[in-house]
Amino acid sequence: MATQAKGYNFSAIASLDPSTAVACGRNGLIIRTIDGGYNWDSLSSGTSERLRGIAFANDMLGVIVGDFGYITRTTDAGLSWNYVSSSTSKFLYSVAF
């Protein structure tokens, strides 16, 4: 369900192209736009932890990191996200490729 992004508290945002972006934030928030930010779709992150960092290696592969070592990744440009096991319980603030 598309919605406007008013009232969201983002921790990080990554742009894949001029129309597509993915943002993450509090309470496991992941949202994605394909129309330059006019409308956003809420996506399942599988957690209620705060998500703090996001990066894409290319237009398909992305990673989001957050509190208590939470890591999730996408291989379909942010349409779906899958948990990645982590050996830390530290807060992860950023990720880069």
N, C-alpha and C positions, 0 to 999 in steps of 0.2 A: 504494500500500500504506500503510495507516494505521499509525501507530506513536505511542507516547508520546514526548514531547519531552524526555525525560531525557538529560542529557549534551551537549545542544547548547549552543553558545556564541553567543548572539544579539548582534548589534550594534544592531538596531532592530526594533520591532514596531509594526504599525498595526492598529487595530480598525475593522472596517467596520460592525459591529453587535454586539449582545450575544453572538452565537454565532460570528461569523466574524472571523478575524484572520489576518494574514500576517506572518511574521518572516523576517529575513535575517541572515546572519553570515558566518563564516569559510568558506573553500573554496567560494565560490559558493552557499552554503546559502540556499535559499528553502523555507519550509514554510508550510502553510496548514491551519487548522482551521475546521470548520463546526459544531462541537459544544461551543463554549465552552472549548476547550483540552484536552479529554480525549484526543482523537486528532488526529494531525497527518499530513498527506500531504506527502511530499517532492516538490518540483517542479524541473524543469530550468531553470537560469539561463543556461546556455551559457558559463559561465566557472568558473575555479577561483580567481579573485580574491576578496578579502574584500569583501563587500557591507556598507555602513555606514549607509545612510539609506534610509528608505521613507516615502512619503506617498501618500495617495489624495485625488484631487480630488472624487470622488463614489464611489458604491458600485461602479462599474465601472472607472474609469480610475485607475491607480496607476503610480508610478515608483519604482525602486530605483536607488541610485547606490553606487559603490564605488571601489576602488583603480584607479589608472592611467586615470581618466576613464571607467570602465565605467558605462554607463547601460542599463537595461532597463525596458520598460513593459508593462503589461497593459491590455487593454480589456474583459476578461471576469471582473472581480472577483478576479483573481489565479490563475485556473486555468492560464493559459499566459502566458509572458513572452517578449518579443521585443527583441533588441538594438537600441539606438539609437546611431548613429554620433556620436562626440564629438570635438571639436577640441582636447581637452586630454589630457595624460597625468598630470595632478595627481590626488592622492587627493581624492575627493569624499566629504565626511562627512555631509552632510544635504541634504534636498530638502524644499520646501514649496510649497503651492499657495495 
